[in-house]
């Protein structure tokens, strides 16, 4: 078999066989296929798509490119949660402790942020000293002891996806449904959970820009799950504006802690409760309404907040912030961005807010970049809200004085104002079971 024949076959819109898919996945992972040929193939897939059978074969090939975790030594149903990526999306930090408090086992491996989209691991590293790379034995023991572990994805799980995703990220080939579905599901299958709740983001800060596209992605991932005997529930949620107020690592951790205390912004609280209730409902096999009651109760009585503290402590992170959030480090510069006119906020180009946050130091342009944990943006005015000229719409946080002007311009260009009343955005479009 030759890679050039596979590239030409996909370029000419033919369906690839399982053997051909295994050939390029294995060949690229082992370094036998160079980046330039893999890039050409990915671009051909990006434009010509894949059939469902090709997508399943790609998923399984990437899932089996490394270890498949055996979580059988963890008692109870293990439910994993994954978001397709967004701006200000700190739901894992909220949902995982809530679900664990309700009795679902959370054994979760998460990723880092790249480009405009943030990552859970960067957020958790806001707690100094935290070790997100325990060995598998410690990971399993932690889940058995306290019901929850959120750690970094190990190098041995779906290494093909890791390598291919990094290449997609720099070749403009991320936003393809088959490639996203196979990337996410290969990791989930390798991570060994019984059931999966997926948060499929839709809108200007997501890879899927329309509800129809997101629904199709959700269906592909549910079908892959069904094919391998894993129940999958997908929530289609709004990413036409950042979720919550805070974007940036420490800022997002603080907001997650506020939601767990029951004092967080309403949009992120609502989305988190719905995600958590779906996890609890499928994890415990109980009615959705009952799951909602349980979720609300563990927020109200403070046990979800305490579970988060317990997880950070167990993973070696500094916990003084749970007693006083003001102890978190802050950026040297805090600069308000002001509304340039009276009116209503019509829309926010959310990917641009993510880009501004990255320029301020909160994210990475390339995998090697360092991040500034204190940097980010607080979005005080969101879609449908009325503003007057000079009102603060956002506050920029950064230690890089040189980035302030550019970030301010990006933020102002991301906002669209109107004189007409604007409807409040819908938070959850659909739940695909
Ligand atoms: N998240 C992933 O893990 N993979 C993708 O391809 C897109 C989002």
Boltz pocket constraint, residues with backbone or C-beta under 6 A from the ligand:
constraints:
  - pocket:
      binder: B
      contacts: [[A, 83], [A, 84], [A, 85], [A, 165], [A, 174], [A, 179], [A, 180], [A, 181], [A, 183], [A, 184]]
      max_distance: 6.0
